[in-house]
Amino acid sequence: MTGLVRLAALYLWRHAGWSALIMAVLAVLAAIPMVGARLAGLATEEMTARAATTPLIYGPAGGALELTLDALFFTGAPDPGLTMADYEDLASQELGTVIPVLRTHAAHDAPIVGVDVEYLEMRELVIAEGRPMVLMGEAVAGAAVARRLGLTPGAEVQSDARGAFDIAGSAPVRLQITGVLAPTGMADDEAILTTLRSAWLVAGLAHGHEDLAEADEAVVLSRDDGVVVANARLQEAIRVTDVNRGDFHFHGAPEDRPLGALLVFPHDARAAALLRGRVEDAGDARQLIRPTEVVRMLLDDVFRVRALFELATGVLGTAGIAALAGMVALTLRFRRPEFELARRIGADRGAVVALVGLELAILLAAGLVLAAGLTATVDVFGRDLYLWLLFGAT
């Protein structure tokens, strides 16, 4: 038997290309269902855990799924359908903690999310480096986006040119990173959290200008008794500093400034019931949803799709095995002279069958090891892959 094993190994080594192809096909056929099951399980775990940390979400009437994806996972199309007036009204009822959320632009595909500092406490987010964002123009970076962009306290990140409700396109804003969050394995890892005032600034709802007393003459039309008139070439300030922070001003009334959603943490079950009743009595313009229910319905759809995926995988696997069997049969046909020579020198039919069986067993074992390696890679990097899939479209 030792001699047959050696002959089988030598044959596979001699035909390394064919062996690698067979091994790769076997690995893929074995890995697809295992990797799919791991990713589906991870997505279920992460989405359920994220939804469970937020009892209620208040937002504009419409799709509950879209509101949940925006408020919890910072993905999908942002809908700034609330205002600060909604926040003040809900908070004034004193039935729980209300945290405003506004996702506007992105920076290098990482969503920029305006929140209160209280958001960090309610989410139990830990600042691994630096400090929380406090002033306009400051932000903290999630662990994953900080690693990807090389962000540390004191660094700057520039917003992308277009955003959620910026039709004309506002000037990009440079946000100063004051802290980096510890990894959570959730959506906050891939987000840049900033203050609400900063989010409004990024969205183009506030602006500042150069100091006209020291402005370049190319932008000055006239100077008369200390009054300086500038032309359209005057550039908007995109970096907020301690010197110019007070020069920025907002457009419109404070109560009209937009929000995307309100995260609501009721004091108890009675407070939650009161809130739901009052929102229902107020009309159809707003909705108060339980994200766990929305995620559960989404996962039900995912499981139905997964069942179809598993069926398709089974069909493709059967086709792949049939194709592989055809390849092996064709190879055996081409090897007839080799087997005939083996019989002439004394090898019986059983030895030839055993030799071929050993070759296939070696390839199958190697393919399964490779498939296990791919699955283990998903176990190690699964959360990063999950976040990449989640934010790939943002």
C-alpha positions, 0 to 999 in steps of 0.5 A: 500500500505504501508503494501505491500511495507513493505512486499516486502522489508522484502522479499528482505531482507530475500532473500538477496543473490537472491536480490543482484544477480538480482540487480547486473544483472540489474546494469550491463545491465544499466551501460555497455552502459552508461559507454561505451558512457562516455569512448568513449566521453572522448577518443574522447575529449582527443585525439582531444584536444591533436592533435589540440595542434600540427599543424604538425608532421615530421617523417620517412615515414610509418604509419601516425597513428603509428607516431601520437601515438608515438609523441603525446601519447607516446604509440605504438612501438617507431620508432627512424627513424630520426636523429639530421640532420633532426632536423637541416635541418628542423629548418634551414628553419625558418618556425616555431618552431621545437621540437624534441621528442625521446621516448626510454625506460620506467621506471615502465611502464611510458614512458621516453621521451627526449625533449627540454625544449621548449616543456614545453612552447609549451605544456603550461606545468606548473611545480607544484613543483621544476624546469624544467630539464636542465642537462643530468640526470635530468627529470620532472615527469608527475602528474599521474606518480609522484603520482603513483610512489611517485616522488618528486623533488630530488627523483630518478627513474630508467629506465627499462632494455630494450628499443626501439632500445637497442638490447643488453640491456644497463645498467639502468640509474637513472634519478634525478627528478627536478620537477613535472608537474601540471595535464593536463589530457593528455598524459604528466601526465603519462610520464617522460620528460627528456633532449635529452642527457639523452634520448640518455644516457638511450638508451645506446648511451653514457656512463661513467665509474668509476674513475679508480684511485679509482677503486676496485682492482678486476677490475684493471689489471695493474697500470703503471706510472699512467696508469690504465688498467681495465678488463670487470668487470668495471661497467658503471656509471648509475647515473649522478652527478655534479662530473661525468657529464663531464666524459660521452661521446657519440658514433658517430657523433652528427648529427647521434643521433636518434630522434623519431619525430619532432613536428612542429609549423609553423609561419602561414598557408603559412609556413605550406604549404611551409613545406609540399611542401618541404617535398613532393619534398624531396622524400618518406623517410620522411613525414609531417602529420596533427595529427588532420586528423589522429586522425579524421580517427582513430575516424571514425574507433572507431565509426564504432567499437562502433556501432558494440559494441552497437549492441553487447551490445543490443543483450547481453542486450536482452539475459540478460533480457530474462535470468532475466525474466526466473529467475523471472518466476522460482522464482514465480513458487517456491513461489506458496505455499506462494501466495496460503497461502496469498489468503487463509488469505484474500489477493486477486490476485491483491495484490499478483501481486502488491507485486511482482511488488513492489519487482521488482520495488525496485530491478530495482530502486536499480540497476539503482542507482548502475549503476548511481554510476558506471557511476559517478565513470567514470566521476570522474576517467575517465581521469585516466582510459583513461590514464591507458588504453592508457599506459597499453601496454607500 
